[in-house]
């Protein structure tokens, strides 16, 4: 896969560039797969029950980077997806969290909300359904676009490289999983629990393509009506089959707490929520993606096309049950079957030897406190934001500066925002206020450290791994006055209406650890153990095609992909 230029240089400057055969020029399709919350060890952990042509194909025939870690602190969905798309941390691309406080609007904003655009109207198939993901509902309006991303994405650079002859699409069950990967110039589709179909916004289209309307009108999700999520294999074949090995089971809507999990009838108000909480959502996403490949004739029009697919079920399942659970294990086995079918579809339509596949995740996942305590550790716990109030923080600030609760503007985990206008009105030094609060925060049980915006901006951070990750997560104007890091095994329960088992978002290794696997396009299988970062994916894809790197990219080109 060496570039023609490198081959020419190796032979001597007077030698004309080698004309490679058709397969070695450029892939017809780049297929980027993101599995939400896929901690780096999980594919190997459950490998024994997986197929040879799903995860097995990637692990056996791909270049598997088994020591890949994010280098930012807030390991949330949008942060990881945009890092994958841009090859850069939040300090460059601006996406500091799923939600941040916008001082100009005096409210919290959702990462991809855009009041200048609206969701395109589509046929409502299940109008009584509700959203599971609270953050997708809290934004003002339903407009979605990539305007908040501060740098270009791989998809943007691909389309610009040949004046729009290449095309880029992104599909996900979550809106932020699609918009982030499509970037400014690609097209994004995501599932709507309200309509029971895939939607987009008028940022991307004036009207739905015919094939999208046809897919929605066939009512694909009806096949799950009155069906159940049942175990794929005999229970005794699972790693987590024994009683006592599974994690805490949450109560979400009326989802049962053990197998089988009924979806209910399609008329049930929580029907699409039940699908979200199960492998069904991955099957739905994959079917839409396969339809997109065929309808748009991806990889069949001369130039390299790009398709990003983000599978969301694993994240929802792990939030509810933890990664060390029967549910998470079966969910990944079912995703393995989905990948097997998807790869067969791509092979038939385009050819795997003409397709460069890269699989990664937006973040990892911690085990639930109950699972950890069952195995001998008792310090893991959930941390409610109300602890900031109960520990006398407001009173201490009042005694020190003459301002109490009113100086605390908003807490959008992990960012704490202060009232700058009040601080200025009281003639207080904002650095002094930030540092005092940081010291008081670190005295609270469960808080590992608190970093101030002033120290980040002035370069006064300690020389530690965690401090560097916090710096990489800082973007002025969006980040808070203080960044809180909680102890390993201590999780913020940020879901107001739901009880959850596992909550990601920390700088600890269980949350930064993800797989990075390149496969297809005649790559040969190998396992690489040196530490890399998912930021390396976008520049590596750019190097393969010989195009401009995303504008804020900090990642390195992976030599094993360029010189297999």
N, C-alpha and C positions, 0 to 999 in steps of 0.2 A: 504494500500500500504506500510505498515511498512516492513522493511527488516526482513528476517528470524532471523538475529542475535538479533535485538531489541526485537522480540517476545520471543526469548529464554531467554534473560536477564530478561525480565519482569516476566517470569515464574520461574526463578531461574537457577543458573549456572549449576545445576546437571541435568537439563531437556534437552533432545535432542531438536534441533531446530524443529520448527513446519514445516511440509510439507504442503505448501499452495496449494489451488486448482489452476487449470491451469490459470485462469484469473488473479490471484493475483501475479504470479511469476514475469513476466516482459512483457511489451508490445511487440507485434510482430512487430509493426511499430511505430516509432516516426515521426510525420509529423509536421515540423516546417514551419509555414507560416509567411512571412514578407510582409506587405503591405507598399510600399514606401510612405512616407509622411503622414501616417495615424496619425494625431494628436489625443491625447488620448480621447477627447470628441466626436469625429465624429461618432463612431458607435452608441452611445446613442442619439446623436443629430438627426440622421435620422432614428431612430429605428421604428417610426410609420409606415413607408412604407416598412419595411424589412420583409423577410420571417421568419418563425419560425425555419427553419432548415438550415439557413446560419449563418449570424451574430447572429440571434436569438438563435440558438442552443448553440453557445459559451457563450452568455450573460446569458442565462437562466440555462444552465446545466454545465457551467464551473466555475472555480475559477478566478474571474475577479479582478485583481489588478488595481484599478481605480486611483492610485496616483503613477504612475511609471515615473521616470525621469532619463535621461542620466546624467552622472556626468563628461562629457567632453564638451569643449566649441565649437568645430567645428562640428556642427551637419550636416554633409554631408553624402551622400549615402554610400561610402565605409567605413567611420568611424563607422557608426551605424551597418552595416552588420558584420564587423569584430568584433565589440564589442559583438554582439549577438553570433557569432561563438566561440569566445575565452573566454567570460565572463570577459573581461578586457578592460580598457580604452587604448587610443593610447600610453600613457606613457609606457605601458607594451607591447602592440602588434605591435607598430611601425607605424600604419596606420593613419597618422596625417591629411590627407585630400585627396580629389579626385586627386589633383595634388600637387606636391611639387618640389622645386628646388634641383637638384642633383649637388653639387659642383664638383664632380669628372667627371661628363659628361658635365658640363657647360650648362645645359639646364633644362627646366621643364620636369618632368616625370609623366606619368599616373600611377596611383596606382598599377595596376596589369600587366603593360607591362613587357615583358620578351623577350629580343632579342635572347635568346637561344632557343626559341620555336616559332612555327608558327601555325596559324590556319590551321586545316586540310581542304584540298580542298573538296568542295562539289558541287553538281549540282547547278548552278545558275539559279534560277527560275525567277528572276526579276533584271537583271544586271543593269538596269538604275536607280534603287532606290538609295536614299541617306540616310545618317545617320542624325537623329535629334540631337543626343547628341554629341555636339562638343568634349567633353573630350574623347570620345571613338575613335575619329579620329586623335587627335593631337599627339598621341604617335608614336614613331619610329617603324614602322612595326606593324603587327597584332598579335604578339605572346602574349599569356596570360597564366599566371600561378600564384600560391599563394606564390611564393618565397619571396616576400616582407613582408609577414606576419611573425612577429618575434617570435610568440608563437604558440603552438598547438591549434587546434580547437576541439570542441566536436566530430565532425566526425572523426578526427584523433584518438582520444582516444578510441572511440567506436570500430574502426577497429582493433586497436592494442590490445584491451582487450581480444579478442578471436582468435588471429592469423588470422584475415581476414575473419572469417566466417560471420560476419556482413558486410553489404554493405552500402555505403553512396552515395547519388546522390543529386545534386542541379540543379534547373532549374530556369531560369529567362529570362525576355526580355532583361535585361541589363547584359553585361558580368560580371561586378563587383558584381552584385547581386547573380550570380551563383558561381563564383570562390571563393569568400569569404566564403561562407557557406560550400562548398565541402572540403575546406582545402587542405592539402597536399596529403591525401590518398584517398579522395572521387573522384567522377567523376562529372564534371560540363558541362552543356549545356546552351547556350544562343542563343537568336534570332539574326540573321544577316539581317539587312535591305537591305544589298547588294544582298543577295542570296534569301531572302524570306523564309528561313528555319532555323532550329536550327543547330548550329555549336559547335565545341569544338576545343581544340588545341592538338598538338602532345605531350604535357606534359601528357595528360590523356590517349590517345589512339594512336595506330599506324594507325588504320583505323576505320571508323564508324561502329558501330554495325548494323546489317542488318535492325533491326527495325527502327533505326534512318533514314537510307537511304530510307526506305519505307515510313516513315512519310513525309519526305521532298519531295519525288517524287509524293505523292498524291496531293501536292499543296493546302494545307488546306486554304491558304489565298485567293485563287481564289473566294471563296464563298462571299467575301466582295467586289468584283469588281462591280463597278457601284451601290453599295449600299450606305446607309447613316446611320450615327449615329442619331437616332431619340429618342425623349423622351420615356421612358419606360411606363409612366403613363400619365393620363390627366394632363395638366400643372397646373391646379388649386389645385392639391393634393400636390404640392411641397412647402417646406418651403420658397424657394427662387423663387416662381412663379411670384411675383409681380414685375412690372417694377420699377427700382430704387433700388431694393435690391441686384441685381447682381453686381459683381465686374467688374473692368476693363477687357476688352477683347483685347487680343493681336493679332497681325497679324503675323501668322506663315505660311510661304509659301503662299498658296492661300486658307487656311482654312477659311470658312465663319465665321462670328462673332456672329452668333446665330443659333439655331436649325432650320432645320436639317443640319447636317454637312456631306457633301458628301465626300466619299473616292476617287471618280474618278475611271476610269477604271484601271485594273491591269497593263496596259502598261504605265500609267501616271508616270512621273519621281518621284513624291512625294507620290506615293501610299502607300508605307510602312511607310513613315513619318506620313501620315494621320492615319494609323492604330495605330501607336505608341501614337498618341495624343488622343486616344479614348479607350473606354472599350474593343474594339476588341483585343487589345494586351493581356489583361488578359484572354480572351476566348481562344486565340491561345496558351498561356502559359499553361493553364489548360488542354487543349486537349493533348498537348505533354506530360504533367505530367501523365495524366491518361494512356496514351499509355505506358509510362515508367513503371508504376506500374504493368501493365499486362505483358509486355514483359520481365521484369526482375524478375517477380514473387516476388515482395517485400512483406515482412511479411509472406511468405509462405514456408520458408526453414529452420525453426527451431530456428534461432537466430534473435535478434532484428535488424531490418534494419532501415535506416534513410533516409528520403526524405525532403529536404528543397525546398520550392517553394517561390520565391519572385515575387510578382505582382507589376508591374511598372507603370501601367496606371495612378493611382491616383496622382503620382508625376508629370507626364507630364501635366495632366489636371490642377492641382493646380498651377503649374508654369505659365500656360497660362491664368488662370481665377481666381485664388485664391480659398481658401477652402469654402468661403461663397458665392457660386455661384450655379446657376442652373446646370451647367456642372459638378461641383464636386459632387453635390447631386445625380444626375442621375448616374454618374460614380460609386459611391459607392453602389447604388441600383443594378446596373448591376453586380458589383463584388459580392454582396450578393447572387445573383442568381447563379453566378459561384461557390461560396463556397457551396451553397446548393447542386448543382449537383456533385461537387467534394466529399463532405461528403457522399452522397448516393453511389457514386462509391466505395469509401473506405469501406463503411459499407458492401457492397455486396462482395467485394473481400477479405476483411480481418476481418471486424467487427469493429465498433467504440469502442466496449468494449475491443478490443484487440489493440487499437490504442491510443497512447497518443498524443494529438494535443496541440501545443502551438502557439499562434498568437501574434505577436508584430509588431513594425515598426522600421525603421532605424532612423527616426527623425520625428518631428512634422512639423508644417507649420504656418507661420504668415498670417494674413489677409492682403490684398492689401491696400496700402495707400489710394486709392480712397474709399474703403469700410469703412475704419476707419474714414476718414474725413466726409463721409456721415452720420456718427453717432456721430459727435460732436467733434472729435479731428482733429487738422489740422497739427500736427507736423510730421506726418509720411511722409517719402520721400525716393527716391532712391539716392544712393551715387555712383558717378562714380569715379574710381580710378584716373582719371585725376585731381581730386580735390587736390591730393597731390602735383601736380605740380603748380596748379593755386594759391595755398595759400602761395607761396614763400618759401616752405620748402627747396628747393635746394639752394636758395640764402642764407638762414639763416645758413645752414650747411657750405657753402663756407665761410661766414664771420667768423664763429666760428673756423673751423678747417683747412681752406684752401683747402677743397675738396667739390665739389658740386654734381651735378647729377651723376657723375661717381662713387660715393661711393655707390649709390643705385643699387644693382645688379639685383633684380627681386622682383616683388610683386605678389605672388600667394596667393590670399585672403584666410585666414586672416594673412598670414605670409609675413613679409617684410625682404628680405635678403640683407645684406650689403657685400661690396667687401672687404673681409678679407685681401687679398694680398695688396691692395692699402692702407688700414689702417696700416698694418704692415710696408709697405714701407715708409709711412709718419711718422713713429714712434709715432703713436697715440695710446691712450689707448682705446681698443674696448668697455670697460664698460662705459667710459665717452661718447663715441660717441653714443652708444645705449641709454643711459639715456637722453642725450640732445635731440635726435630725439624723444624719447618717450614724453618728455615734450612739444615739439613743436606739435606733433601729437594731443595731447589731447586739444590743443587750437583751433583745427579745428572744426567747427560746424558739428555735426553728429557723432563725435568720442567720445565714452564714456571713454575709457581708452586704454593705450598701455603698454604692459608688456615686459620687456627685458629678453633675454635668460640668461644674467648674473644674474639677480635677481632670476630667477627660479632655476638656478643651485646652487646658493649660499644660497637659502632658505630665501630670503629677500622679499617674497611676502606678501601683506597685508592679514589680516585674514577676507576675504570676500568669499561669495559663488562663485562669478564670478572668482576671482583669483584662487580658488581651481580648478575650472573647466579648467582654462587655464593651470595650472600645470599638470593636468591629460591629457592634449592634447599635452604635450611637449615630444618630442623624439629627443635626440641629434643626429645631423647629417642630420636630415630631417626637423626639425622645423626651423623657421627663427630667425633672431636676435631680431625681435620685433613681438609681437602678437597684432593685432588691434581688439578691441571690439567696435562695433558701438552702438549708442543709441538704445533703444527699438523702433521698428517701422522704423528704418533706414536700408535699404537693399542695398547691393552691387549688381549691375546688372552685373553679370559675363558672360553673354551670349552675345558675340560680335555681332552675326548676328541676334539676336532675341530680341524682346521687350517682357518683362515678367511682370506678375502681382505680383507674390509672390516669394520671394527668401529666402530659409532657410539657416542655417549655423551659427546661433548665439547661445550664452549661455542662452538666455532668455527663460522663461518657455514655451512660445508657441512653441519653437523649441525642447526643451528637453522632452516634455510631449508626451508619447505614451501609448497605451494599452499594458498590459501583461495579457493574458488569457490562462489558461490551461484547457483542456476539454478532454472528452473521458475517456477510461480506468476506467470506473466506478466512476469517480469523481462526486461529487454532487455540485450543483450550490451555490455559495456564492460570495459576493462582499466585497473586503478587501480594506480599505482606508488608511492603514499605508503606508508611503512612502517606495517604493522599487525601484530597478533599473533594467533595462534589463540585466545588467551584471549577475543578479541572475539566469537567465534562464539556461545557460550552466552548472554551477555547480549543479543546481537542477536536470537537466536531468541525469547528471553523478551519482548523489546520488541515483536516482531512480533505475539505473542499477547496482549500486555498482562498478563503474569503476573509474579510475583515473580522477581527474579534469583536464581541459586544463591547460597547464604549467604556464601561467601567470594569471590565473583567480583570480579576486579579489571579485567576487560576493558571496553572501550568499545563503545557501540552504533554499528554501521557505518551511516552516513547514507545510503549508496547503496542499501541494502536497505530502509530505512524510507521513502525518498523517491526512488524510481527515476525 
